[in-house]
Amino acid sequence: MNQKADVVVIGGGVIGTAITFYLSQRGQKVILIEKNDLASGASGACDQDIILQSKNPGIHLQLALASSQMYKTLEKELDYDIEYENTGGMILIETPEELKIMEDFVNRQKALGLQVEILNYKEALRYQRGLSNHLVGSTYSPQDAHVNPIRLNLGFAQAARRYGAEILLETEITKIKVKNNQIEGLETNRGTIYTPVIINAAGAWAPSIGRMIGLKIPIKPRRGQIVITEPVPPFVMGDVLSARYIVAKYNPELYNNSESAAVKLGVGLSLSQTRKGNILIGATREFAGYDITNTRTGIKEILKNATRLIPELKEMNIIRAIAGLRPYTPDGLPLLGPVNGLNGFYLAAGHEGDGIALAPITGKIIADLITDGKTFMDVTALSPNRFLM
Ligand SMILES: Cc1cc2nc3c(=O)[nH]c(=O)nc-3n(C[C@H](O)[C@H](O)[C@H](O)COP(=O)(O)OP(=O)(O)OC[C@H]3O[C@@H](n4cnc5c(N)ncnc54)[C@H](O)[C@@H]3O)c2cc1C
């Protein structure tokens, strides 16, 4: 069966479906191709935070702020319950060294317009009960929120279909057709699709699509394991992270020589509670190839770390563990936009631990670039060409 489309999107995670939604809403004929099922990648095996406080002050935070504005009306636009809640969030601080780094981080975030403050231990307890008394304090922002990522993924897909998008599941791409440096279409196990524009939104698998046309895309899978409790009455205030996660992300040299298993696995607290009451306790940040197995050490270190910070969690029963692959990039920023020298080929991948927070803004930016050739902010720093030149 041969088909034609204005745009073909590869990947049915939150990023691919968000792009499909925003393009279809603008009248583009879009076909999305997914090799498995919607939400079968990282978007179905992750936490639920739309957390602004963890974002590096600069373009990263600017993107997150713009995305969080879009979230306020998204549920209505999609006409789908994505379980969006503006809960607020905090980052727990354990040592004077972390406090110093977080004070600087928070000041730079405030300069970009984020409402965020540092709390002492007593003030922090007003937002989250049960904090260990070894903590120095925390940050707090009322702007943090969360969403059910699987419902977000399905909501984007369903709304895109209403605007005429076609979603092909369990569909394998066998070849990308290029003529005179212009995308012409692709071949799949279901036939040929002719299109002048392809968007690679395959998350951690984006490099395998790149290889089909000789592109070396520097995205690596970074495994994240999460442990899930039975449903319990409301306990977690919103999104609770630990400064160790932020410090390890932006100042890795501070932990380079550590022998601790938790540090080696990149364990940093991420805690939130679903609408049904399950507590999500995360997470590791490991390079383990495409293996999505939960490991005994990973689970043990996540729980050791979480109960060290909030001892009351010991009272809750664990019912399962999951693992997903964050699409890691060397500079922590996604690859968004057209690829030089290959007309019609775009990348929208590499959101690492921020794809849920950044899905709406990514969808808008890519839709802007394709329909208008420009977007509302300078996205040069996100161009895939910074690595592909
Ligand atoms: C443990 C963990 C916790 C996280 N917590 C958060 C959080 O709290 N907040 C946040 O903002 N982000 C979080 N993230 C990050 C977030 O999950 C990702 O950034 C986001 O899901 C990436 O979405 P994606 O659509 O790019 O990738 P994916 O969801 O992985 O989707 C890619 C899709 O492409 C498909 N695909 C691959 N190859 C092909 C092919 N050849 N043909 C067709 N389809 C193909 C895959 O099957 C997959 O469905 C977390 C991630 C993990 C693992």
PDBQT file of the ligand as one rigid body, heavy atoms in Angstrom, charges set to zero:
ROOT
HETATM    1  C1  LIG A 401      13.234   6.607  35.003  1.00  0.00    +0.000 C 
HETATM    2  C2  LIG A 401      12.891   7.819  34.202  1.00  0.00    +0.000 A 
HETATM    3  C3  LIG A 401      12.296   8.899  34.811  1.00  0.00    +0.000 A 
HETATM    4  C4  LIG A 401      11.979  10.032  34.077  1.00  0.00    +0.000 A 
HETATM    5  N1  LIG A 401      11.318  11.059  34.682  1.00  0.00    +0.000 NA
HETATM    6  C5  LIG A 401      10.962  12.146  33.972  1.00  0.00    +0.000 A 
HETATM    7  C6  LIG A 401      10.228  13.196  34.584  1.00  0.00    +0.000 A 
HETATM    8  O1  LIG A 401       9.832  13.123  35.752  1.00  0.00    +0.000 OA
HETATM    9  N2  LIG A 401       9.965  14.306  33.846  1.00  0.00    +0.000 N 
HETATM   10  C7  LIG A 401      10.376  14.422  32.548  1.00  0.00    +0.000 A 
HETATM   11  O2  LIG A 401      10.152  15.474  31.948  1.00  0.00    +0.000 OA
HETATM   12  N3  LIG A 401      11.019  13.417  31.916  1.00  0.00    +0.000 NA
HETATM   13  C8  LIG A 401      11.330  12.284  32.602  1.00  0.00    +0.000 A 
HETATM   14  N4  LIG A 401      12.004  11.269  32.011  1.00  0.00    +0.000 N 
HETATM   15  C9  LIG A 401      12.438  11.438  30.624  1.00  0.00    +0.000 C 
HETATM   16  C10 LIG A 401      11.321  11.150  29.636  1.00  0.00    +0.000 C 
HETATM   17  O3  LIG A 401      10.734   9.915  29.934  1.00  0.00    +0.000 OA
HETATM   18  C11 LIG A 401      11.906  11.131  28.230  1.00  0.00    +0.000 C 
HETATM   19  O4  LIG A 401      12.691  12.283  27.996  1.00  0.00    +0.000 OA
HETATM   20  C12 LIG A 401      10.789  11.088  27.188  1.00  0.00    +0.000 C 
HETATM   21  O5  LIG A 401       9.884  10.059  27.489  1.00  0.00    +0.000 OA
HETATM   22  C13 LIG A 401      11.378  10.900  25.807  1.00  0.00    +0.000 C 
HETATM   23  O6  LIG A 401      10.306  10.806  24.903  1.00  0.00    +0.000 OA
HETATM   24  P1  LIG A 401      10.565  10.369  23.416  1.00  0.00    +0.000 P 
HETATM   25  O7  LIG A 401       9.250  10.415  22.728  1.00  0.00    +0.000 OA
HETATM   26  O8  LIG A 401      11.691  11.166  22.857  1.00  0.00    +0.000 OA
HETATM   27  O9  LIG A 401      11.137   8.883  23.535  1.00  0.00    +0.000 OA
HETATM   28  P2  LIG A 401      10.379   7.501  23.786  1.00  0.00    +0.000 P 
HETATM   29  O10 LIG A 401       9.229   7.644  24.707  1.00  0.00    +0.000 OA
HETATM   30  O11 LIG A 401      11.414   6.512  24.147  1.00  0.00    +0.000 OA
HETATM   31  O12 LIG A 401       9.759   7.171  22.378  1.00  0.00    +0.000 OA
HETATM   32  C14 LIG A 401      10.544   6.796  21.277  1.00  0.00    +0.000 C 
HETATM   33  C15 LIG A 401       9.689   5.848  20.455  1.00  0.00    +0.000 C 
HETATM   34  O13 LIG A 401      10.352   5.591  19.210  1.00  0.00    +0.000 OA
HETATM   35  C16 LIG A 401      10.041   4.268  18.855  1.00  0.00    +0.000 C 
HETATM   36  N5  LIG A 401      11.005   3.805  17.870  1.00  0.00    +0.000 N 
HETATM   37  C17 LIG A 401      12.304   3.499  18.053  1.00  0.00    +0.000 A 
HETATM   38  N6  LIG A 401      12.859   3.097  16.893  1.00  0.00    +0.000 NA
HETATM   39  C18 LIG A 401      11.893   3.137  15.969  1.00  0.00    +0.000 A 
HETATM   40  C19 LIG A 401      11.845   2.806  14.577  1.00  0.00    +0.000 A 
HETATM   41  N7  LIG A 401      12.906   2.320  13.925  1.00  0.00    +0.000 N 
HETATM   42  N8  LIG A 401      10.688   2.963  13.912  1.00  0.00    +0.000 NA
HETATM   43  C20 LIG A 401       9.586   3.427  14.560  1.00  0.00    +0.000 A 
HETATM   44  N9  LIG A 401       9.571   3.734  15.889  1.00  0.00    +0.000 NA
HETATM   45  C21 LIG A 401      10.712   3.600  16.566  1.00  0.00    +0.000 A 
HETATM   46  C22 LIG A 401      10.130   3.512  20.176  1.00  0.00    +0.000 C 
HETATM   47  O14 LIG A 401       9.441   2.262  20.108  1.00  0.00    +0.000 OA
HETATM   48  C23 LIG A 401       9.497   4.494  21.138  1.00  0.00    +0.000 C 
HETATM   49  O15 LIG A 401       8.106   4.269  21.303  1.00  0.00    +0.000 OA
HETATM   50  C24 LIG A 401      12.300  10.096  32.699  1.00  0.00    +0.000 A 
HETATM   51  C25 LIG A 401      12.863   8.991  32.078  1.00  0.00    +0.000 A 
HETATM   52  C26 LIG A 401      13.148   7.851  32.793  1.00  0.00    +0.000 A 
HETATM   53  C27 LIG A 401      13.709   6.648  32.091  1.00  0.00    +0.000 C 
ENDROOT
TORSDOF 0
